[in-house]
């Protein structure tokens, strides 16, 4: 299953089990939902990192410096 973030595939998630039985449709659907949520979480992490970085200089902006510990 592709893990998509920002319209691009960032990773591929493989469903594996030890038993020879195939996955049922409900399990595959649930796994797809979890992979979609992981993609959304990854997008949030990237957005937060970009929000604290000056796009021209590539260093921390004022907001990020104020949030930085001690």
Secondary structure, 3 states (H helix, E strand, C coil): CEEEECCEEEEECCCCCCCCCCCCHHHHHHHHHHHHHHHHHHHHHHHHHHHCECCCCCCECHHHHHHCCC
